[in-house]
Each structure stands twice: as C-alpha cells, then as structure tokens.
Amino acid sequence: MPDAGYLIAAVAIAVIVTWTLRAVPFVVLSPLRSSPLIAYLNTAMPMGVMVILATYTLRAFSPYVPGKAWPTVLALAVTVALHLWRRNVLLSILAGTAVHVALASTVFAP
C-alpha cells in the first residue's frame, strides 16, 4: 500500500486538475458576456431549442399507429398551449414530457 504522502499528493493533484478544468471555461468565456452576439443568442435560443426538440420528437411520428400517435399529439398540444399561455420554456418542455410519458405508459400502453 502506498504511503500517506503519495496518497495526499495524488488527491491534491486530482483536486487541482478538477478545479482547473471547471474554472477554465468561465475564465475563457468571460469576455464574451458583453458581446452583442451573446445577447442575441440569449433571446433567440429558447425558441431554437424548442424547435430542435419538437423536430427530434416528431422525426419518427407515424399517424398510422394510434397507440403511439395519440400520446405525441396530445403532449405536443399541451406543450404548445402551455408555451403560448405562460411563455415559459422550461415549464412547457417539462409539462409536455410529463404528459407524453404519462399517456404512453398508462392510457396508451401496449
């Protein structure tokens, strides 16, 4: 078994490497915080994320399989309605996902 000094040095090196790897992105990206591009992305990305998630979810959608189509259609309707009503991306995504999972695993379970 290695001696205590070796173990302490190994743990210290692991701590330093971990801390550095977690701090580097904040240091490197700090000049970008005042960038107009970042301000634009901050306003445009939530809708972009919603479009990407919707496209990914609907890529294998088949209306000819009712057991799989109805949970998707209903969850999509809940997501869109909730987003138009509350304008909260996180709430819309979480509620739509919950509705889809609940319907697909209970009401429309195979």
Secondary structure, 3 states (H helix, E strand, C coil): CCCHHHHHHHHHHHHHHHHHHHHHHHHHHHHHHHCHHHHHHHHHHHHHHHHHHHHHHHCCCCCCCHHHHHHHHHHHHHHHHHHHHHCCHHHHHHHHHHHHHHHHHHHCCC
